[in-house]
Amino acid sequence: MCGIFGIVANNDQPLGEKASAMARALSHRGPDGEGFHISGRAMLGNRRLAIIDVAHGQQPFFSDDKKIIVVQNGEIYNYVELKKELKIAGTLFHTDSDTEVILRLYEKHGKQFVNKLNGMFAIAIYDLRCEEMHIFRDRLGIKPLFYSRQPDGFYFASEIKSLLAAAIKPVARLEAIHHFLSFNYVPPCITMFEGIEHLPAASAITIHANKLESWRWWQPSFATKTQTVDDWAAELKSVLADAVRIHMRSDVEVGAFLSGGVDSSSVVALSASHVKPPMHSFSIGFNEARFDESPYAEAVAKQYQTQHHMRRLGDNTVDLWPKAIHFCEQPHGDFSFVPTYVLSSLAAKTVKVVVTGDGGDELFAGYERYINFIKDYGAATNEQYEQAYFANQGLLSHNEKLALYSPAVALQLSTVQSSSLMEESFRDARELDPVNRMLWLDMNWLLPGNNLVKPDRMGMAVGLEARVPFLDTRVIDLALSMPGDMKLRGGITKFILKEAMKDLLPHDILHRSKQMFTVPVGEWFKAHLAKALQQFLCSNRTLGRGLFNQQAIHTLVNEHTSGAKNHTRILRALVAIEIWYRIYIDGEPYNELADFHIAA
């Protein structure tokens, strides 16, 4: 786990100075080391969090003739098997690092090497033989990679902060705000910054002679199989167990995030035989009972004899909101980033790596909203299904957004339809059954746009690597080959996963109602944070940006704080936008936005 960065310049420039600045901006991702290489007008580098081959895994890696240079952010979980294959074919290795395996695979297979990888990764390879820079991102976008085409060259990095450190000016992207207010996150094909893009999942770019070629290197087959429930359950249990096994590969200690839900509990149960006990597990508790899963986490920890660490959060959690947005670099309406930061900080005191249950909901239909959606739209036409999906998962409709904007912004964005971003994904999914169709859309949008950003950014903020066994390549392929009624059946979410795990987890863990991992910010907005909310969103500074209709903002705040209406979701989103503006556009240090009361 690391951070990577690089430049392919169009002219002579101080690449060494820029490399140092870009590396400093990623120091939290890689506190254990730094390295970069400059060759002519090309530069690539890395900040390292030492997990595999701690003694010899420094990056960049070079081919024996020094013509190929490689850096990566992430982990290749099947590197042991790939290395064995290459050694049988006569390849010589100098280290036990998974990054050297990437180098040797590229030497043998060229750009097609990426199809052999099972892991989470963003990879950059500079090939001096043809003067080409290649960058690759993993199948579902677990690891981030951003890029920018500037007049003086092509820039890329694991985080936007690194690009800004290379003197790329931060300019707010109005359309991104518009799309954010539809999705409740910035959709993963764009960013909040003009001229800075997010490389899509399963995509690659080659830069050569000032030209950019991009392509998608992985496409699922969607070929479903027919099996009995017992056969599906047995296969899933076997594949997931081996996914957990190879995700536990590490030269440092591995712990686990344990919420007490089905997914994280399954990962802990399957990890038990692969670690020297006691395994460390970590959870967050809340004072409000309807948000608190800690008793369930403690029950699983007791069953599998983990050394369990739990921290209970109070209403001062909101103080960390600016810090979370600083490390995310973009606003998120999902406040659970904040408790995830606290959880990551708790874990980082003991371990460098954790396994998590992320991805299980999107692969195996874990959200209860799926039940009503399929009941209402399972037999709908393509147009009805797609319109309903977009409305169901979103924050505000097009007309609701226009009513919220200032007149000038409403006019500028009146013809920009956020749903158009999803047109290609909608077309790709039309041949799938109604359940798998919804899951594939969530895998393409919700996962890389929000749910995978959370463990990566909040973990890396404190130098913690979060691994996601549910997104092992083999588990993804198996899930995509499964008919939807194996995932959502008779009103039971994650039906087949619960069948697979019934011998390892108790009934009340498998079949209790799903609880959301968040905190009651909406209630706080009506209580002790009511005045701060009013001062923050209705201040001259906020409204002076000219983005929103002043009367509309006053109405939202007054209706919510008085208890007349519940506007929690939109108020969270608006606060997140303003915090982002103050940090990234106004240049105010996040630690000077120490708590919500700075609005006063």
KOLTOR-505109 format. One line per 3 residues: for each residue x, y, z of C-alpha. Coordinates in pm, whole numbers, plus 50000, padded with zeros to 5 digits. Example, Ala and Ser with C-alpha at 12.3 -4.5 7.8 and 13.67 -1.06 7.14 Angstrom:
2
51230:49550:50780 | 51367:49894:50714 .
***
This chain:
600
50000:50000:50000 | 50147:50331:49893 | 50086:50641:49690 .
50217:50692:49337 | 50272:51000:49122 | 50430:51100:48794 .
50466:51343:48506 | 50519:51309:48132 | 50634:51660:48040 .
50605:51841:47709 | 50903:52066:47785 | 51201:52100:48013 .
51092:52170:48370 | 51213:52110:48729 | 51085:51753:48760 .
51291:51686:49071 | 51130:51975:49258 | 50785:51868:49149 .
50854:51505:49244 | 50952:51611:49596 | 50641:51825:49631 .
50410:51555:49498 | 50568:51298:49730 | 50527:51522:50036 .
50157:51556:49962 | 50126:51175:49978 | 50336:51120:50290 .
50036:50995:50491 | 49982:50717:50237 | 50343:50607:50258 .
50517:50701:50581 | 50787:50431:50543 | 50980:50559:50244 .
51002:50764:49927 | 51150:50707:49584 | 51124:50855:49236 .
51304:50832:48903 | 51352:51090:48630 | 51433:50992:48273 .
51442:51281:48030 | 51103:51446:48047 | 50936:51161:48237 .
50916:51113:48612 | 50742:50856:48831 | 50757:50798:49202 .
50616:50636:49512 | 50553:50685:49882 | 50570:50350:50061 .
50378:50182:50340 | 50590:49871:50391 | 50373:49557:50400 .
50530:49296:50168 | 50907:49235:50169 | 50961:49513:50418 .
51341:49506:50376 | 51365:49500:49995 | 51039:49636:49853 .
51145:49996:49795 | 51010:50154:49476 | 51057:50230:49191 .
51151:49885:49058 | 51380:49864:48753 | 51431:49597:48492 .
51782:49455:48478 | 51868:49677:48179 | 51708:49982:48351 .
51472:50030:48056 | 51146:49959:48246 | 51048:50139:48566 .
50748:50039:48781 | 50562:50186:49078 | 50238:50068:49231 .
49985:50157:49498 | 49808:49852:49639 | 49861:49481:49680 .
49873:49190:49433 | 49731:48902:49635 | 49820:48624:49391 .
50180:48739:49356 | 50307:48414:49513 | 50140:48200:49246 .
50240:48437:48966 | 50600:48440:49083 | 50607:48061:49088 .
50481:48046:48728 | 50742:48295:48613 | 51025:48115:48792 .
50927:47786:48628 | 50954:47968:48294 | 51304:48085:48384 .
51248:48434:48521 | 51496:48545:48788 | 51386:48750:49089 .
51587:48967:49327 | 51322:49034:49594 | 51002:48891:49741 .
50802:49203:49653 | 50474:49188:49462 | 50589:49497:49269 .
50877:49299:49119 | 50621:49041:49005 | 50441:49320:48817 .
50770:49420:48652 | 50852:49066:48541 | 50497:49008:48413 .
50519:49323:48204 | 50854:49212:48062 | 50695:48885:47953 .
50341:48986:47852 | 50348:49358:47783 | 50033:49557:47867 .
49827:49239:47884 | 50001:49149:48212 | 49726:49330:48401 .
49473:49057:48320 | 49669:48816:48540 | 49648:49028:48854 .
49421:48955:49147 | 49446:49257:49370 | 49376:49620:49442 .
49608:49848:49251 | 49701:50161:49067 | 50016:50092:48863 .
50246:50314:48656 | 50506:50172:48417 | 50750:50380:48214 .
50899:50190:47921 | 51210:50364:47789 | 51227:50129:47493 .
50925:50299:47336 | 50908:50607:47560 | 50559:50519:47681 .
50401:50570:48022 | 50126:50320:48108 | 49892:50357:48404 .
49637:50097:48517 | 49357:50084:48775 | 49202:49773:48930 .
48873:49614:48828 | 48632:49791:49063 | 48833:50098:49157 .
48952:49999:49503 | 49267:50211:49464 | 49233:50569:49335 .
49418:50729:49046 | 49373:51086:48923 | 49524:51260:48622 .
49537:51596:48452 | 49638:51709:48104 | 49807:52046:48137 .
49972:52263:47871 | 50313:52151:47999 | 50238:51777:48024 .
50044:51487:48170 | 50027:51450:48549 | 49897:51159:48757 .
49881:51069:49126 | 49699:50859:49383 | 49542:51170:49532 .
49440:51510:49401 | 49651:51682:49671 | 49961:51552:49495 .
49851:51707:49165 | 49782:52039:49337 | 50130:52023:49492 .
50270:52016:49137 | 50127:52368:49088 | 49798:52268:48923 .
49558:52543:49029 | 49240:52430:49209 | 48930:52558:49027 .
48582:52443:49128 | 48390:52248:48865 | 48029:52365:48866 .
47894:52057:48689 | 48053:51835:48955 | 47852:52015:49225 .
47541:51954:49015 | 47619:51583:48983 | 47714:51557:49351 .
47368:51682:49447 | 47220:51401:49239 | 47437:51111:49358 .
47529:51231:49711 | 47891:51178:49602 | 48096:51303:49310 .
48046:51037:49041 | 48370:50846:48977 | 48417:50961:48618 .
48487:51324:48718 | 48620:51531:49010 | 48528:51860:49180 .
48830:52022:49012 | 48836:52162:48660 | 49093:51977:48451 .
49145:51688:48696 | 48992:51353:48607 | 48942:51023:48788 .
49069:50723:48589 | 48769:50485:48571 | 48790:50141:48728 .
48931:49864:48505 | 49081:50128:48278 | 49428:50209:48150 .
49604:50499:47979 | 49915:50508:47761 | 50094:50840:47704 .
50332:50861:47408 | 50457:51160:47211 | 50204:51395:47378 .
49919:51165:47276 | 49690:50982:47516 | 49527:50646:47447 .
49276:50506:47697 | 49098:50173:47709 | 48904:49945:47940 .
49115:49637:48010 | 48847:49425:48184 | 48487:49349:48099 .
48278:49090:48287 | 48120:48804:48094 | 47784:48804:48282 .
47743:48437:48186 | 47518:48293:48458 | 47529:47931:48574 .
47254:47702:48704 | 47320:47524:49032 | 47133:47419:49344 .
47129:47639:49652 | 47359:47394:49830 | 47608:47394:49545 .
47610:47774:49523 | 47656:47805:49898 | 47941:47555:49903 .
48118:47721:49610 | 48081:48068:49759 | 48211:47953:50097 .
48513:47788:49934 | 48599:48080:49705 | 48549:48344:49975 .
48754:48143:50223 | 49047:48130:49982 | 49005:48499:49903 .
49036:48574:50274 | 49340:48345:50295 | 49540:48528:50030 .
49424:48868:50158 | 49591:48777:50487 | 49932:48758:50314 .
50154:49013:50479 | 50491:49057:50646 | 50322:49266:50915 .
50029:49190:51144 | 49677:49194:50996 | 49366:49290:51194 .
49000:49327:51099 | 48725:49585:51100 | 48431:49414:51272 .
48093:49587:51272 | 47889:49282:51367 | 47717:49276:51028 .
47714:48973:50798 | 48003:49083:50577 | 48265:49181:50833 .
48164:48890:51057 | 48210:48649:50765 | 48557:48785:50698 .
48657:48747:51064 | 48514:48393:51077 | 48708:48289:50766 .
49026:48464:50887 | 49042:48268:51209 | 49249:47980:51074 .
49499:48204:50894 | 49633:48415:51180 | 49816:48341:51498 .
49562:48413:51773 | 49450:48641:51900 | 49361:48842:51590 .
49296:49209:51661 | 48947:49333:51568 | 48817:49689:51578 .
48471:49843:51599 | 48288:50166:51673 | 47999:50203:51915 .
47738:50478:51935 | 47546:50616:52229 | 47222:50607:52027 .
47094:50246:52032 | 46949:50254:51678 | 47298:50316:51537 .
47490:50091:51774 | 47609:49752:51647 | 47878:49704:51907 .
47701:49418:52097 | 47695:49213:51776 | 48059:49288:51703 .
48151:49185:52056 | 47958:48857:52018 | 48151:48764:51701 .
48479:48872:51863 | 48403:48644:52158 | 48311:48352:51930 .
48638:48379:51735 | 48848:48488:52034 | 48978:48807:51879 .
49142:49076:52086 | 48866:49328:52039 | 48908:49707:52049 .
48601:49932:52056 | 48562:50306:52075 | 48228:50471:52149 .
48152:50797:51967 | 47971:51100:52102 | 47831:51413:51945 .
48175:51576:51926 | 48244:51343:51631 | 48130:51623:51402 .
48451:51808:51490 | 48636:51572:51255 | 48425:51657:50950 .
48679:51904:50798 | 48962:51653:50846 | 48764:51380:50668 .
48687:51609:50372 | 49051:51719:50356 | 49162:51358:50312 .
48874:51275:50076 | 48950:51586:49866 | 48586:51593:49756 .
48257:51637:49943 | 48055:51330:50044 | 47701:51341:50178 .
47776:51017:50360 | 47880:51121:50712 | 48004:50770:50794 .
48345:50876:50658 | 48397:51043:50997 | 48344:50735:51218 .
48548:50537:50964 | 48834:50779:51025 | 48801:50722:51401 .
48792:50345:51347 | 49102:50362:51126 | 49286:50571:51384 .
49197:50315:51650 | 49327:50027:51437 | 49645:50207:51329 .
49765:50212:51689 | 49798:49832:51675 | 49827:49710:51313 .
49922:49834:50965 | 49667:49624:50775 | 49301:49536:50825 .
49057:49319:50629 | 48706:49458:50590 | 48363:49348:50469 .
48330:49620:50205 | 48176:49510:49875 | 47956:49232:50015 .
47638:49441:49996 | 47689:49534:49630 | 47787:49183:49517 .
47521:48989:49709 | 47227:49233:49751 | 47270:49343:50110 .
47076:49669:50116 | 46714:49649:50224 | 46621:49913:49965 .
46669:49640:49703 | 46361:49455:49830 | 46104:49724:49752 .
46279:49834:49437 | 46267:49486:49282 | 45908:49439:49399 .
45807:49766:49230 | 46029:49762:48920 | 46138:49405:48862 .
45903:49376:48564 | 45938:49736:48443 | 46047:49847:48098 .
46409:49952:48051 | 46313:50319:48063 | 46100:50280:48377 .
46366:50071:48551 | 46647:50313:48473 | 46451:50623:48572 .
46347:50457:48897 | 46701:50337:48973 | 46843:50687:48928 .
46569:50845:49140 | 46592:50574:49407 | 46966:50598:49471 .
46999:50973:49437 | 46973:51282:49655 | 46786:51553:49461 .
46596:51547:49133 | 46687:51777:48848 | 46406:52021:48927 .
46483:52015:49300 | 46841:52113:49223 | 46737:52398:48994 .
46509:52533:49269 | 46802:52528:49512 | 47045:52717:49286 .
47082:53089:49241 | 46913:53211:48920 | 47244:53240:48734 .
47359:52889:48826 | 47014:52742:48755 | 47027:52890:48406 .
47377:52756:48345 | 47288:52402:48459 | 46930:52379:48335 .
47014:52140:48050 | 47277:51931:48234 | 47115:51595:48319 .
47309:51390:48575 | 47132:51072:48467 | 47306:51100:48128 .
47633:51002:48297 | 47488:50654:48350 | 47367:50587:47997 .
47650:50350:47905 | 47615:50157:48232 | 47240:50131:48179 .
47295:49986:47829 | 47554:49737:47955 | 47317:49605:48221 .
46997:49563:48019 | 47043:49191:47953 | 47082:49110:48324 .
46802:48993:48550 | 46646:49274:48761 | 46850:49201:49075 .
47187:49163:48904 | 47113:49467:48695 | 47078:49681:49007 .
47387:49528:49166 | 47602:49588:48858 | 47498:49954:48853 .
47590:49988:49222 | 47923:49814:49157 | 48002:50067:48885 .
47886:50381:49065 | 47827:50351:49439 | 48137:50139:49508 .
48406:50350:49334 | 48218:50676:49392 | 48166:50643:49766 .
48188:50307:49944 | 48544:50219:49840 | 48666:50576:49881 .
48581:50550:50250 | 48820:50271:50362 | 49098:50386:50128 .
49103:50754:50221 | 49020:50722:50589 | 49265:50434:50632 .
49544:50598:50435 | 49497:50920:50630 | 49656:50736:50924 .
49884:50497:50731 | 49647:50197:50750 | 49592:49956:50461 .
49233:49831:50421 | 49191:49507:50223 | 48857:49391:50082 .
48834:49011:50033 | 48480:49033:49892 | 48634:49209:49590 .
48882:48933:49518 | 48870:48869:49142 | 48733:48518:49193 .
48455:48634:49425 | 48356:48903:49173 | 48344:48649:48890 .
48141:48407:49100 | 47894:48675:49205 | 47848:48787:48845 .
47775:48428:48738 | 47500:48390:49000 | 47131:48447:48919 .
46974:48731:49113 | 46732:48511:49302 | 47029:48352:49479 .
47110:48690:49629 | 46767:48834:49697 | 46506:48569:49770 .
46172:48590:49946 | 46256:48925:50099 | 46587:48791:50236 .
46890:49000:50144 | 47225:48827:50085 | 47041:48496:50081 .
47325:48283:49941 | 47594:48441:50159 | 47384:48368:50467 .
47344:48008:50348 | 47720:47980:50295 | 47801:48113:50642 .
47526:47946:50849 | 47766:47696:51004 | 48014:47968:51105 .
47792:48250:51237 | 47492:48253:51470 | 47139:48309:51340 .
47098:48651:51506 | 47410:48781:51326 | 47300:48646:50987 .
46934:48745:50999 | 46904:49066:51198 | 46799:49385:51019 .
47081:49579:50860 | 47194:49888:51049 | 47359:50180:50873 .
47707:50282:50987 | 47647:50649:51057 | 47573:50899:51332 .
47259:51111:51401 | 47381:51438:51252 | 47025:51533:51161 .
46923:51517:51526 | 47225:51725:51627 | 47125:51984:51365 .
46796:52026:51554 | 46964:52044:51894 | 47305:52178:51998 .
47427:52231:51637 | 47119:52426:51523 | 47280:52767:51572 .
47607:52658:51413 | 47421:52516:51112 | 47234:52843:51067 .
47553:53049:51089 | 47748:52820:50860 | 47506:52778:50569 .
47345:53121:50594 | 47664:53321:50641 | 47764:53592:50396 .
48072:53387:50313 | 47872:53080:50214 | 47587:53252:50034 .
47830:53500:49876 | 47963:53224:49653 | 47652:53272:49442 .
47582:52900:49411 | 47252:52876:49593 | 46928:53065:49632 .
46947:53241:49966 | 46578:53201:50050 | 46589:52829:49964 .
46882:52774:50202 | 46715:52969:50483 | 46396:52765:50435 .
46580:52431:50448 | 46764:52527:50765 | 46460:52674:50941 .
46230:52384:50854 | 46486:52132:50979 | 46592:52305:51300 .
46228:52369:51394 | 46139:52005:51338 | 45885:52089:51067 .
46063:51873:50807 | 46362:51639:50795 | 46623:51775:50556 .
46919:51583:50703 | 47055:51445:50375 | 47056:51768:50179 .
47189:51970:50474 | 47478:51723:50518 | 47556:51761:50148 .
47545:52142:50160 | 47771:52156:50466 | 48015:51917:50293 .
48027:52140:49983 | 48103:52450:50190 | 48372:52278:50397 .
48530:52159:50070 | 48524:52513:49930 | 48690:52656:50237 .
48970:52399:50233 | 49040:52353:49862 | 48927:52676:49695 .
48977:52932:49972 | 49295:52756:50089 | 49198:52748:50457 .
49387:52473:50646 | 49150:52198:50759 | 49293:52207:51111 .
49179:52566:51140 | 48829:52436:51075 | 48872:52242:51398 .
48505:52184:51462 | 48163:52274:51332 | 48150:52578:51555 .
48416:52757:51348 | 48112:52871:51149 | 48028:53101:51438 .
***
